[in-house]
Amino acid sequence: WENGIYSGPFSIQSDAYGTWTLVEHVPIERYLNGVVPYEIGANSPEAALAAQAVLARTWAIANSHRFKVDGYNLCSDTQCQVYKDPSKADQKIKRAIKTTAGKILTWNQKPINTVYHATNGGVMASIDEAWSTQPVPYMQMRLDGPKDWSRKVDLPLSSEEHLKSFLLSESEAFGSDHPLFRWNRTLESYEISKQLTQAQKVTSTFYPKKIDAISRGKSGRVTSLKIEDNSGAEILLKLDDIRRVLRQLPSTLFVVNEIKEGKWRFSGGGYGHGAGMSQSGAIELAKNGWTTKQILSHYYPKT
């Protein structure tokens, strides 16, 4: 299929839309060849690649029931995990997969929900700061850097004052060389209005006048963003919905300031939801000699 990129075997089956689904039947260890290099980057150090292999394997097993009604296990895009050309997996990637073969992360003897992201901006999120779900002991708010630096940070970051200081101060956090470790975005009323309308949150007459972060999690991430319009009508965006609607924002770890009427600056850190492993953090730790096990224990303690 596609010039022999995917080696099969394949089945083709009718679906609920009156069309057909092409399904590749692939053993999980071979499946990882098409996931690991695309999720973390093929040039990552081996311990980070191996950590990514464990996470991708755990995620696949924990979510293998997702498409049961459609007659297959997983999709091949970011809704699941990206699965692309497995022939691009070089010897280093294959070695990282092989050294961890069959290994997954568990808690209470069940595979965990191994979410991960590009960079956390120096602070890990608890899982309920990203999604409306029950908190879990292995994904709690913690600073992601050396102990000496962590001791100097004023907590909790749910205090706007502490968060501003955290975002503006020199950071020694792991993975701070990522281009989106710190960022600024400027949004205007017409852009916000358009995105709210596209997301079917408001009608096209809604024109934002005021924006406030009205609640934050312990990591400082905005859990509820209030947007008011000229008429006094308001809309609340919550948790990861904030990023899904306002797509220019790389994360929910930000402070927002009005520059002038109808124009706001969002100053923040991190790229992604912030829960679980920071890939840029794992890459730095691996370069500093941390083992795969140490990296996974750091990002998913108690597993």
N, C-alpha and C positions, 0 to 999 in steps of 0.2 A: 504494500500500500504506500502511495506517495514515494515512488521510486525505491521501494524497499526499505524505507526508514523504519517502519514498524513490522516486526517479523511474524506477528500473529501467534497462534491461529486466531481466526476471526469468526464471528457469527453476525448475521444480520437479522434483526428482529423488529416486528411492527411495534409502534409506540402509541401512546394515548392521543397523539396529535394527528393520527391518520397518516403518518409518514414512517420512516425507517430509522433505526439506530444501528450504527456499526459498532460492534463491541470487540475489543481485543482481549484475548484471554492471556494474561501475563502473570508469571510467578512473582511474588512480592519482591524478592531480591533483585530480579531483573527490572521490575517497575522502578526501583529506586535509581537505576542508571539514568532514567528520564526525568527524575525529580531533583535529586541533590544538586547537580551543577547549575540548574536554573533557579533554584531557590536561594542559594547562598553565594554562588559564583565559583567557577571551576578553579580559580587561582587562590582560593582560600587555603590556609595551612591545614595539614592533615587532621589534626585533633578537632578543628572546627568543622571540617567536612564530615568526620565521623559522628560528631554531636548532631549535625544536621540529619545524617542518615538514621540515627536512633529516633529523632523527632518525627521524621517523615514516615518511618516504619510504624511508629506508635500511632500517629495520626491516622494512617491508612487503616490500621486494624480497629482502632476505636470508632471509626466512621464507616466501616465496610457495609453497614446496614442502610446507609442514607438513601440509596436509590433502589432498594429492594423491590419496591412496587414497580419499577421500570425494568427489572430483570438484570441489573448489573450493580457493581459495588461503588465505583467512584467515577466522577467526571474528570476531564483532563485540563480544566482551566483554574483560575484563581478562586473560584467558588469552592473547589476542593484543594488540591495542590497542583501546581503547574506540572504537566507531564508532556515533555517534548521529545525530540530526537534522541533516543538512548545511545546511539552510536557516538555521540559527542562525549560520552563519559570516558576520560582517559584512565591510565593505569593508577594514578593517585586516587581518583574518585572510586574506582573499583576496589582498591585496597581499603579505603575508608569504609566502604560498604561491607567488604568481606571480614574485616577485623571486628565488626560489630554484628555480624550475621545473627539473625534471630533475636537480637536484644531489643527490648522495649522498656519504657518507663512505666511503672505501675504505682498506684496508691490504693491501699485496701484491696490488693490483689486484682485490681482491674486496670486496663490501660488508661492513662490519663489523657485529658484534652490538651495535647501539646501545641498550643498556639505559640507563635513566634513572630518576629517583626524585624525591620531593618535596624533601627536605633531607638533607644528609649529616652535619649536626652539626659541621661545620668540618674534616672529614678525609675524603678520598676513599678508597674501598676498592679493593683489587685484586679482579679478578673472581673469583678462586679463594677469596676470603674469604666469598663469598656462595653459590657453587655449586661442586659437584665438577667442575671443568673445568680445562683447561690455562690457565696465566696468559698474558696477552697484553701486549705492550709499551705499548699505548695505554690500558690501564686498570690503573695501578699505584697504590700508596698514596702520596698527596701531601696536604699541608695545603691547605685551600681558603680562602685569605685573602691580604691584602697581605703583601709580603715582610718588612716591619718586624715585623709581628706574628708571622709564621711563624718568624723567627729566634729569638724568645723562647720558643718551645714546646720542651719537652724530649722528644726522641724516643729509641727507638721507643715507641709507645703500647701495645705488647704488654706493657710493664712496667706492672703494676697501679698502682704508685705514680705513674708519669707520667700514666697515664690518669685517675686520680682528680683530680690537679692540673689536667689539661686540661678535665675536665668541670665543675670547680668555679670555675675562674678566669674573669675577664671576657674575653669573646671578641670579636675584631674580624673573625671569619670572614665570608665572603660568605653572604648569606641568613640571617643570625642573627636576623632579625625573624620567622621562621616560628614559629608557636605550638608546634611539636614539635621546635624546635632543641635544647631541653633538656626533660627530662621525668622524672617519678617515678611508679612504679607499685608498689602493694603487693599481693602475692599470698599466699593462704593455702593450706595443704596440700590442703584439700578441693577448691579450684578447680583446682589443678595436677593432682591425681589425676583429676578429671573430664575435663580436657582430654587427658591422656595416654591415658585409656581411650577417649575418643571417637576419638582418632587411631590407636587399636588398637596402641599402643606397649606397654601393660601390661594386666593384668586389673584388675578393680574393687577387688581387695583391696590393691593397691599404695598405700601412704600415705607421701608424701614426708617425710623427716626431715632431710635434709641436701642443700644445693645448692651446687655449686662450678663456677666457670668454670675448666676445666682446661687449655684452650689458647686462644690469641688470635692473630689475624693482626697484621701490622705496624701496621695502622690502629687496633688496640685492640679490634676486633670479636671477639666470642666465636665461636670456630670449633668448640668442643666444650663442652657443658654437662652435667655429671654430676649426676644426681638419685638419691639413695639412699633406701630406705625402712627402716622399723623392723627388718625381718628381715635387713638387709644386702644385699638385692637392689638392683641399680642399673641405670639406663638412661642411655644417652648420646644426647643430641640434638646433631646436627651442622649447621653452616652455616645455610642459610636455613630448614631444618626447625625450628629453634628458634622462629622467628617464626610459622611455620605452625601449630605445636602450641600454643604459649603466645601466643594471639592478642592479648592485652592489650599485649604489648611492641611498640612502634612500630619498633624496630630491634634489631640485635644489638650495638650500641655501648653497653655498660652495665657497671656493677659491681653486684654483688649482696651484700647484707648481711642476716643474720638479725636481725630486730627482737626477736622472742621465739620460743619453740618453736612451730613450725608456721606462722610468718609471716615473709615476706621482703620487703625493699625493693629494687627494681631502679631504679637511678639512671642515666639514659642520655642520649643525644643522637641526633637525626636521626629521619627517618621514611622507611622503605624500606631497600633493600639497600645503598645507599651507593656503588654502582659507576656510573661514567659521570657524566652531567650531573645536577647538583642544580638542580631547576627554580627554587627560591627563590634560589639563587646566580645563576643566569642572569638572573633578573628584576632583581636588584640591579645586576649588571654592566651590563645594558642601560640601566638608569636612570642609571648613571654614564658612559654614552657609549660603551661597548664595542660593536664591530660584531659581527654574526652570526659572521663568520669568527674573530674574536678569542675569542669565547665558546666556539666549537666546538674551537678549537686548545687552549684552556685545559683543557677537560674530556676531550678525546680527542687528546692530543699524538701526533705522528708519523703522524696520519691525513691 
